[in-house]
Amino acid sequence: EVTRVAREVGTEGRLGGQARVPNVAGTWKDLTDNVNSMANNLTGQVRNIAQVTTAVANGDLSKKIDVDAQGEILELKTTINTMVDQLSSFAAEVTRVAREVG
C-alpha cells in the first residue's frame, strides 16, 4: 500500500493518493505517515502551481503561488511568481503606451 502511493505520486504523477494501512505501529506506522505526508505536500504544491500557470495561460495575471515550499519547489515557486510579476508589469506598460498612442 505504501509502495503503491509512493509509485503513484512519485513516479506516475497521479496526485492525491494516501496509503491506508490499518493496525500498524512503530517503524511501519512512521513510514506510512511519512509517505502520506510527502504525498499530501507534493499534491498541494503541484496543484497550486498548476492553478496559477493555468490562470496565466488564460490571461489572468492576478494569481500567485502561495503554498509553503522548500528547495527546488521553492525555486520554481519564486521563478513563476517573478514571471507573473514581470508579465503584469509588461501588460501594464503596453496598456499605458497604447493609451498614449491611441
N, CA, C and O atoms as CSV, one atom per row, in Angstrom:
chain,resi,resn,atom,element,x,y,z
A,1,GLU,N,N,0.834,-1.192,0.000
A,1,GLU,CA,C,0.000,0.000,0.000
A,1,GLU,C,C,0.878,1.255,0.000
A,1,GLU,O,O,0.643,2.178,-0.779
A,2,VAL,N,N,1.872,1.287,0.859
A,2,VAL,CA,C,2.782,2.435,0.916
A,2,VAL,C,C,3.554,2.546,-0.394
A,2,VAL,O,O,3.723,3.640,-0.932
A,3,THR,N,N,4.018,1.414,-0.901
A,3,THR,CA,C,4.740,1.399,-2.178
A,3,THR,C,C,3.844,1.893,-3.306
A,3,THR,O,O,4.300,2.625,-4.184
A,4,ARG,N,N,2.581,1.501,-3.290
A,4,ARG,CA,C,1.632,1.945,-4.313
A,4,ARG,C,C,1.515,3.462,-4.332
A,4,ARG,O,O,1.572,4.080,-5.396
A,5,VAL,N,N,1.352,4.065,-3.154
A,5,VAL,CA,C,1.213,5.520,-3.081
A,5,VAL,C,C,2.499,6.204,-3.528
A,5,VAL,O,O,2.456,7.174,-4.285
A,6,ALA,N,N,3.637,5.706,-3.067
A,6,ALA,CA,C,4.919,6.288,-3.472
A,6,ALA,C,C,5.083,6.209,-4.987
A,6,ALA,O,O,5.554,7.163,-5.606
A,7,ARG,N,N,4.704,5.095,-5.587
A,7,ARG,CA,C,4.811,4.923,-7.036
A,7,ARG,C,C,3.834,5.851,-7.761
A,7,ARG,O,O,4.217,6.542,-8.705
A,8,GLU,N,N,2.576,5.866,-7.321
A,8,GLU,CA,C,1.569,6.692,-7.991
A,8,GLU,C,C,1.946,8.165,-7.971
A,8,GLU,O,O,1.899,8.840,-8.999
A,9,VAL,N,N,2.318,8.656,-6.805
A,9,VAL,CA,C,2.610,10.082,-6.664
A,9,VAL,C,C,3.997,10.413,-7.203
A,9,VAL,O,O,4.162,11.370,-7.958
A,10,GLY,N,N,4.989,9.624,-6.816
A,10,GLY,CA,C,6.369,9.948,-7.154
A,10,GLY,C,C,6.780,9.613,-8.561
A,10,GLY,O,O,7.600,10.322,-9.143
A,11,THR,N,N,6.235,8.549,-9.133
A,11,THR,CA,C,6.674,8.098,-10.448
A,11,THR,C,C,5.630,8.334,-11.528
A,11,THR,O,O,5.959,8.776,-12.628
A,12,GLU,N,N,4.380,8.041,-11.218
A,12,GLU,CA,C,3.324,8.117,-12.223
A,12,GLU,C,C,2.637,9.473,-12.287
A,12,GLU,O,O,1.860,9.726,-13.208
A,13,GLY,N,N,2.911,10.355,-11.321
A,13,GLY,CA,C,2.313,11.682,-11.327
A,13,GLY,C,C,0.823,11.695,-11.035
A,13,GLY,O,O,0.129,12.651,-11.382
A,14,ARG,N,N,0.332,10.649,-10.403
A,14,ARG,CA,C,-1.084,10.587,-10.023
A,14,ARG,C,C,-1.205,11.094,-8.592
A,14,ARG,O,O,-0.924,10.377,-7.632
A,15,LEU,N,N,-1.625,12.335,-8.477
A,15,LEU,CA,C,-1.619,13.008,-7.184
A,15,LEU,C,C,-2.855,12.685,-6.364
A,15,LEU,O,O,-3.872,12.237,-6.893
A,16,GLY,N,N,-2.748,12.921,-5.057
A,16,GLY,CA,C,-3.881,12.790,-4.159
A,16,GLY,C,C,-3.969,11.472,-3.422
A,16,GLY,O,O,-4.827,11.313,-2.553
A,17,GLY,N,N,-3.107,10.526,-3.744
A,17,GLY,CA,C,-3.174,9.216,-3.104
A,17,GLY,C,C,-2.706,9.238,-1.659
A,17,GLY,O,O,-1.834,10.021,-1.283
A,18,GLN,N,N,-3.295,8.374,-0.866
A,18,GLN,CA,C,-2.909,8.195,0.533
A,18,GLN,C,C,-2.920,6.704,0.830
A,18,GLN,O,O,-3.806,5.975,0.385
A,19,ALA,N,N,-1.926,6.261,1.587
A,19,ALA,CA,C,-1.854,4.855,1.986
A,19,ALA,C,C,-2.750,4.628,3.196
A,19,ALA,O,O,-2.718,5.394,4.160
A,20,ARG,N,N,-3.532,3.593,3.136
A,20,ARG,CA,C,-4.386,3.198,4.258
A,20,ARG,C,C,-3.888,1.843,4.753
A,20,ARG,O,O,-4.150,0.806,4.144
A,21,VAL,N,N,-3.175,1.875,5.857
A,21,VAL,CA,C,-2.609,0.647,6.419
A,21,VAL,C,C,-3.059,0.551,7.875
A,21,VAL,O,O,-2.413,1.107,8.762
A,22,PRO,N,N,-4.158,-0.149,8.121
A,22,PRO,CA,C,-4.673,-0.240,9.490
A,22,PRO,C,C,-3.814,-1.145,10.365
A,22,PRO,O,O,-3.135,-2.055,9.889
A,23,ASN,N,N,-3.870,-0.864,11.641
A,23,ASN,CA,C,-3.242,-1.719,12.659
A,23,ASN,C,C,-1.735,-1.863,12.505
A,23,ASN,O,O,-1.191,-2.936,12.766
A,24,VAL,N,N,-1.051,-0.805,12.086
A,24,VAL,CA,C,0.409,-0.850,12.064
A,24,VAL,C,C,0.939,0.035,13.179
A,24,VAL,O,O,0.262,0.956,13.638
A,25,ALA,N,N,2.144,-0.253,13.602
A,25,ALA,CA,C,2.758,0.523,14.681
A,25,ALA,C,C,4.249,0.628,14.408
A,25,ALA,O,O,4.794,-0.034,13.525
A,26,GLY,N,N,4.883,1.475,15.189
A,26,GLY,CA,C,6.335,1.589,15.126
A,26,GLY,C,C,6.831,2.109,13.794
A,26,GLY,O,O,6.289,3.068,13.245
A,27,THR,N,N,7.864,1.470,13.282
A,27,THR,CA,C,8.512,1.902,12.050
A,27,THR,C,C,7.554,1.888,10.866
A,27,THR,O,O,7.606,2.788,10.027
A,28,TRP,N,N,6.679,0.885,10.778
A,28,TRP,CA,C,5.739,0.816,9.664
A,28,TRP,C,C,4.739,1.966,9.709
A,28,TRP,O,O,4.377,2.512,8.666
A,29,LYS,N,N,4.293,2.338,10.903
A,29,LYS,CA,C,3.383,3.482,11.032
A,29,LYS,C,C,4.104,4.763,10.642
A,29,LYS,O,O,3.551,5.602,9.930
A,30,ASP,N,N,5.355,4.915,11.117
A,30,ASP,CA,C,6.142,6.098,10.760
A,30,ASP,C,C,6.332,6.188,9.248
A,30,ASP,O,O,6.177,7.260,8.663
A,31,LEU,N,N,6.666,5.071,8.620
A,31,LEU,CA,C,6.863,5.045,7.173
A,31,LEU,C,C,5.577,5.428,6.447
A,31,LEU,O,O,5.599,6.240,5.523
A,32,THR,N,N,4.470,4.847,6.862
A,32,THR,CA,C,3.179,5.157,6.245
A,32,THR,C,C,2.832,6.631,6.417
A,32,THR,O,O,2.424,7.294,5.464
A,33,ASP,N,N,2.996,7.139,7.629
A,33,ASP,CA,C,2.693,8.552,7.894
A,33,ASP,C,C,3.582,9.473,7.067
A,33,ASP,O,O,3.108,10.475,6.532
A,34,ASN,N,N,4.867,9.140,6.958
A,34,ASN,CA,C,5.794,9.982,6.199
A,34,ASN,C,C,5.486,9.969,4.709
A,34,ASN,O,O,5.545,11.013,4.059
A,35,VAL,N,N,5.161,8.808,4.159
A,35,VAL,CA,C,4.797,8.739,2.741
A,35,VAL,C,C,3.504,9.517,2.500
A,35,VAL,O,O,3.399,10.243,1.511
A,36,ASN,N,N,2.530,9.379,3.381
A,36,ASN,CA,C,1.281,10.129,3.234
A,36,ASN,C,C,1.517,11.631,3.330
A,36,ASN,O,O,0.926,12.406,2.578
A,37,SER,N,N,2.375,12.041,4.252
A,37,SER,CA,C,2.694,13.460,4.399
A,37,SER,C,C,3.380,13.987,3.144
A,37,SER,O,O,3.039,15.062,2.651
A,38,MET,N,N,4.346,13.231,2.630
A,38,MET,CA,C,5.045,13.623,1.413
A,38,MET,C,C,4.068,13.726,0.243
A,38,MET,O,O,4.102,14.695,-0.515
A,39,ALA,N,N,3.199,12.728,0.100
A,39,ALA,CA,C,2.238,12.725,-0.999
A,39,ALA,C,C,1.280,13.909,-0.888
A,39,ALA,O,O,0.981,14.562,-1.887
A,40,ASN,N,N,0.804,14.184,0.312
A,40,ASN,CA,C,-0.117,15.296,0.533
A,40,ASN,C,C,0.557,16.634,0.233
A,40,ASN,O,O,-0.031,17.500,-0.415
A,41,ASN,N,N,1.782,16.795,0.702
A,41,ASN,CA,C,2.529,18.024,0.484
A,41,ASN,C,C,2.780,18.252,-1.007
A,41,ASN,O,O,2.533,19.341,-1.525
A,42,LEU,N,N,3.267,17.229,-1.685
A,42,LEU,CA,C,3.558,17.349,-3.111
A,42,LEU,C,C,2.284,17.613,-3.910
A,42,LEU,O,O,2.290,18.414,-4.845
A,43,THR,N,N,1.205,16.948,-3.549
A,43,THR,CA,C,-0.073,17.157,-4.229
A,43,THR,C,C,-0.512,18.615,-4.115
A,43,THR,O,O,-0.900,19.227,-5.110
A,44,GLY,N,N,-0.453,19.166,-2.913
A,44,GLY,CA,C,-0.849,20.566,-2.714
A,44,GLY,C,C,0.018,21.529,-3.496
A,44,GLY,O,O,-0.484,22.481,-4.094
A,45,GLN,N,N,1.325,21.283,-3.495
A,45,GLN,CA,C,2.239,22.166,-4.210
A,45,GLN,C,C,1.990,22.126,-5.714
A,45,GLN,O,O,1.860,23.169,-6.355
A,46,VAL,N,N,1.926,20.932,-6.268
A,46,VAL,CA,C,1.752,20.801,-7.717
A,46,VAL,C,C,0.400,21.354,-8.155
A,46,VAL,O,O,0.308,22.014,-9.190
A,47,ARG,N,N,-0.634,21.095,-7.388
A,47,ARG,CA,C,-1.958,21.602,-7.765
A,47,ARG,C,C,-2.010,23.121,-7.715
A,47,ARG,O,O,-2.645,23.741,-8.569
A,48,ASN,N,N,-1.352,23.739,-6.728
A,48,ASN,CA,C,-1.323,25.198,-6.656
A,48,ASN,C,C,-0.536,25.775,-7.828
A,48,ASN,O,O,-0.953,26.766,-8.428
A,49,ILE,N,N,0.592,25.165,-8.154
A,49,ILE,CA,C,1.379,25.611,-9.305
A,49,ILE,C,C,0.551,25.479,-10.582
A,49,ILE,O,O,0.570,26.374,-11.427
A,50,ALA,N,N,-0.166,24.381,-10.728
A,50,ALA,CA,C,-1.000,24.172,-11.917
A,50,ALA,C,C,-2.112,25.211,-12.010
A,50,ALA,O,O,-2.405,25.702,-13.101
A,51,GLN,N,N,-2.736,25.554,-10.883
A,51,GLN,CA,C,-3.801,26.563,-10.889
A,51,GLN,C,C,-3.266,27.908,-11.366
A,51,GLN,O,O,-3.894,28.585,-12.180
A,52,VAL,N,N,-2.103,28.284,-10.849
A,52,VAL,CA,C,-1.539,29.587,-11.206
A,52,VAL,C,C,-1.104,29.609,-12.667
A,52,VAL,O,O,-1.404,30.564,-13.383
A,53,THR,N,N,-0.408,28.579,-13.119
A,53,THR,CA,C,0.055,28.578,-14.509
A,53,THR,C,C,-1.120,28.497,-15.486
A,53,THR,O,O,-1.051,29.064,-16.576
A,54,THR,N,N,-2.186,27.809,-15.113
A,54,THR,CA,C,-3.387,27.775,-15.947
A,54,THR,C,C,-4.020,29.163,-16.013
A,54,THR,O,O,-4.442,29.605,-17.082
A,55,ALA,N,N,-4.086,29.847,-14.875
A,55,ALA,CA,C,-4.630,31.209,-14.856
A,55,ALA,C,C,-3.809,32.125,-15.759
A,55,ALA,O,O,-4.372,32.900,-16.532
A,56,VAL,N,N,-2.487,32.040,-15.666
A,56,VAL,CA,C,-1.617,32.873,-16.505
A,56,VAL,C,C,-1.841,32.547,-17.981
A,56,VAL,O,O,-1.937,33.452,-18.810
A,57,ALA,N,N,-1.923,31.264,-18.308
A,57,ALA,CA,C,-2.157,30.862,-19.696
A,57,ALA,C,C,-3.477,31.411,-20.222
A,57,ALA,O,O,-3.627,31.628,-21.424
A,58,ASN,N,N,-4.433,31.636,-19.326
A,58,ASN,CA,C,-5.734,32.191,-19.703
A,58,ASN,C,C,-5.788,33.708,-19.582
A,58,ASN,O,O,-6.857,34.303,-19.726
A,59,GLY,N,N,-4.642,34.342,-19.319
A,59,GLY,CA,C,-4.576,35.796,-19.269
A,59,GLY,C,C,-4.816,36.415,-17.911
A,59,GLY,O,O,-4.842,37.641,-17.797
A,60,ASP,N,N,-4.991,35.614,-16.884
A,60,ASP,CA,C,-5.218,36.125,-15.529
A,60,ASP,C,C,-3.874,36.236,-14.812
A,60,ASP,O,O,-3.287,35.229,-14.415
A,61,LEU,N,N,-3.398,37.462,-14.651
A,61,LEU,CA,C,-2.104,37.696,-14.009
A,61,LEU,C,C,-2.254,38.098,-12.549
A,61,LEU,O,O,-1.323,38.649,-11.961
A,62,SER,N,N,-3.400,37.833,-11.964
A,62,SER,CA,C,-3.637,38.214,-10.568
A,62,SER,C,C,-3.300,37.100,-9.582
A,62,SER,O,O,-3.298,37.330,-8.373
A,63,LYS,N,N,-3.021,35.918,-10.071
A,63,LYS,CA,C,-2.777,34.773,-9.187
A,63,LYS,C,C,-1.290,34.613,-8.900
A,63,LYS,O,O,-0.439,34.903,-9.740
A,64,LYS,N,N,-1.002,34.139,-7.682
A,64,LYS,CA,C,0.374,33.825,-7.287
A,64,LYS,C,C,0.384,32.473,-6.603
A,64,LYS,O,O,-0.617,32.058,-6.017
A,65,ILE,N,N,1.501,31.793,-6.675
A,65,ILE,CA,C,1.677,30.536,-5.954
A,65,ILE,C,C,1.885,30.892,-4.494
A,65,ILE,O,O,2.749,31.703,-4.162
A,66,ASP,N,N,1.084,30.276,-3.615
A,66,ASP,CA,C,1.144,30.664,-2.205
A,66,ASP,C,C,1.336,29.490,-1.250
A,66,ASP,O,O,1.149,29.642,-0.043
A,67,VAL,N,N,1.706,28.327,-1.772
A,67,VAL,CA,C,1.931,27.179,-0.884
A,67,VAL,C,C,3.308,27.272,-0.238
A,67,VAL,O,O,4.228,27.870,-0.796
A,68,ASP,N,N,3.437,26.677,0.939
A,68,ASP,CA,C,4.747,26.576,1.573
A,68,ASP,C,C,5.604,25.634,0.748
A,68,ASP,O,O,5.138,24.583,0.308
A,69,ALA,N,N,6.857,26.011,0.539
A,69,ALA,CA,C,7.744,25.183,-0.274
A,69,ALA,C,C,9.181,25.363,0.189
A,69,ALA,O,O,9.543,26.362,0.811
A,70,GLN,N,N,9.978,24.366,-0.134
A,70,GLN,CA,C,11.406,24.408,0.160
A,70,GLN,C,C,12.166,23.868,-1.041
A,70,GLN,O,O,11.584,23.250,-1.932
A,71,GLY,N,N,13.461,24.107,-1.053
A,71,GLY,CA,C,14.318,23.516,-2.074
A,71,GLY,C,C,13.943,23.929,-3.484
A,71,GLY,O,O,13.643,25.092,-3.750
A,72,GLU,N,N,13.966,22.956,-4.379
A,72,GLU,CA,C,13.704,23.232,-5.789
A,72,GLU,C,C,12.261,23.647,-6.047
A,72,GLU,O,O,11.997,24.405,-6.980
A,73,ILE,N,N,11.332,23.168,-5.244
A,73,ILE,CA,C,9.935,23.613,-5.388
A,73,ILE,C,C,9.834,25.093,-5.024
A,73,ILE,O,O,9.079,25.829,-5.660
A,74,LEU,N,N,10.579,25.540,-4.014
A,74,LEU,CA,C,10.612,26.963,-3.665
A,74,LEU,C,C,11.204,27.777,-4.810
A,74,LEU,O,O,10.704,28.857,-5.126
A,75,GLU,N,N,12.267,27.268,-5.436
A,75,GLU,CA,C,12.854,27.965,-6.585
A,75,GLU,C,C,11.838,28.089,-7.716
A,75,GLU,O,O,11.732,29.143,-8.343
A,76,LEU,N,N,11.096,27.022,-7.978
A,76,LEU,CA,C,10.066,27.049,-9.017
A,76,LEU,C,C,8.973,28.056,-8.666
A,76,LEU,O,O,8.539,28.831,-9.518
A,77,LYS,N,N,8.535,28.039,-7.418
A,77,LYS,CA,C,7.520,28.982,-6.944
A,77,LYS,C,C,7.995,30.419,-7.149
A,77,LYS,O,O,7.261,31.249,-7.684
A,78,THR,N,N,9.217,30.707,-6.725
A,78,THR,CA,C,9.772,32.055,-6.843
A,78,THR,C,C,9.881,32.475,-8.305
A,78,THR,O,O,9.533,33.603,-8.656
A,79,THR,N,N,10.359,31.580,-9.153
A,79,THR,CA,C,10.515,31.886,-10.574
A,79,THR,C,C,9.169,32.166,-11.230
A,79,THR,O,O,9.038,33.128,-11.988
A,80,ILE,N,N,8.173,31.340,-10.949
A,80,ILE,CA,C,6.853,31.547,-11.556
A,80,ILE,C,C,6.221,32.836,-11.040
A,80,ILE,O,O,5.641,33.591,-11.820
A,81,ASN,N,N,6.324,33.097,-9.745
A,81,ASN,CA,C,5.759,34.337,-9.202
A,81,ASN,C,C,6.453,35.562,-9.785
A,81,ASN,O,O,5.800,36.569,-10.058
A,82,THR,N,N,7.768,35.490,-9.981
A,82,THR,CA,C,8.504,36.591,-10.612
A,82,THR,C,C,8.050,36.766,-12.056
A,82,THR,O,O,7.876,37.890,-12.525
A,83,MET,N,N,7.859,35.653,-12.757
A,83,MET,CA,C,7.382,35.703,-14.134
A,83,MET,C,C,6.015,36.391,-14.203
A,83,MET,O,O,5.782,37.221,-15.082
A,84,VAL,N,N,5.119,36.048,-13.283
A,84,VAL,CA,C,3.789,36.666,-13.257
A,84,VAL,C,C,3.918,38.172,-13.019
A,84,VAL,O,O,3.236,38.964,-13.669
A,85,ASP,N,N,4.792,38.567,-12.087
A,85,ASP,CA,C,5.011,39.997,-11.830
A,85,ASP,C,C,5.534,40.704,-13.078
A,85,ASP,O,O,5.068,41.791,-13.419
A,86,GLN,N,N,6.497,40.093,-13.756
A,86,GLN,CA,C,7.082,40.699,-14.958
A,86,GLN,C,C,6.044,40.807,-16.081
A,86,GLN,O,O,5.966,41.828,-16.765
A,87,LEU,N,N,5.259,39.760,-16.264
A,87,LEU,CA,C,4.207,39.809,-17.281
A,87,LEU,C,C,3.171,40.877,-16.958
A,87,LEU,O,O,2.685,41.569,-17.853
A,88,SER,N,N,2.837,41.007,-15.691
A,88,SER,CA,C,1.872,42.020,-15.274
A,88,SER,C,C,2.412,43.424,-15.538
A,88,SER,O,O,1.690,44.290,-16.032
A,89,SER,N,N,3.679,43.642,-15.209
A,89,SER,CA,C,4.309,44.946,-15.474
A,89,SER,C,C,4.354,45.232,-16.969
A,89,SER,O,O,4.076,46.349,-17.407
A,90,PHE,N,N,4.706,44.219,-17.743
A,90,PHE,CA,C,4.765,44.372,-19.192
A,90,PHE,C,C,3.385,44.707,-19.755
A,90,PHE,O,O,3.255,45.588,-20.606
A,91,ALA,N,N,2.357,44.006,-19.282
A,91,ALA,CA,C,0.994,44.260,-19.751
A,91,ALA,C,C,0.551,45.674,-19.393
A,91,ALA,O,O,-0.095,46.346,-20.197
A,92,ALA,N,N,0.894,46.124,-18.196
A,92,ALA,CA,C,0.535,47.483,-17.779
A,92,ALA,C,C,1.247,48.516,-18.649
A,92,ALA,O,O,0.656,49.530,-19.021
A,93,GLU,N,N,2.507,48.261,-18.969
A,93,GLU,CA,C,3.269,49.193,-19.811
A,93,GLU,C,C,2.702,49.229,-21.230
A,93,GLU,O,O,2.584,50.305,-21.817
A,94,VAL,N,N,2.355,48.087,-21.780
A,94,VAL,CA,C,1.755,48.038,-23.117
A,94,VAL,C,C,0.433,48.801,-23.121
A,94,VAL,O,O,0.148,49.544,-24.061
A,95,THR,N,N,-0.364,48.624,-22.089
A,95,THR,CA,C,-1.637,49.340,-21.982
A,95,THR,C,C,-1.404,50.842,-21.898
A,95,THR,O,O,-2.105,51.620,-22.544
A,96,ARG,N,N,-0.409,51.252,-21.096
A,96,ARG,CA,C,-0.096,52.674,-20.955
A,96,ARG,C,C,0.325,53.276,-22.294
A,96,ARG,O,O,-0.159,54.342,-22.674
A,97,VAL,N,N,1.218,52.602,-23.006
A,97,VAL,CA,C,1.697,53.103,-24.295
A,97,VAL,C,C,0.552,53.144,-25.310
A,97,VAL,O,O,0.446,54.089,-26.091
A,98,ALA,N,N,-0.290,52.132,-25.298
A,98,ALA,CA,C,-1.421,52.106,-26.231
A,98,ALA,C,C,-2.359,53.280,-25.984
A,98,ALA,O,O,-2.901,53.855,-26.928
A,99,ARG,N,N,-2.550,53.635,-24.722
A,99,ARG,CA,C,-3.415,54.779,-24.406
A,99,ARG,C,C,-2.778,56.087,-24.867
A,99,ARG,O,O,-3.470,56.981,-25.354
A,100,GLU,N,N,-1.454,56.196,-24.712
A,100,GLU,CA,C,-0.763,57.410,-25.155
A,100,GLU,C,C,-0.839,57.560,-26.667
A,100,GLU,O,O,-1.049,58.659,-27.180
A,101,VAL,N,N,-0.669,56.464,-27.369
A,101,VAL,CA,C,-0.677,56.485,-28.827
A,101,VAL,C,C,-2.097,56.634,-29.367
A,101,VAL,O,O,-2.351,57.363,-30.326
A,102,GLY,N,N,-3.014,55.914,-28.714
A,102,GLY,CA,C,-4.362,55.786,-29.234
A,102,GLY,C,C,-5.239,56.942,-29.068
A,102,GLY,O,O,-6.397,56.904,-29.485
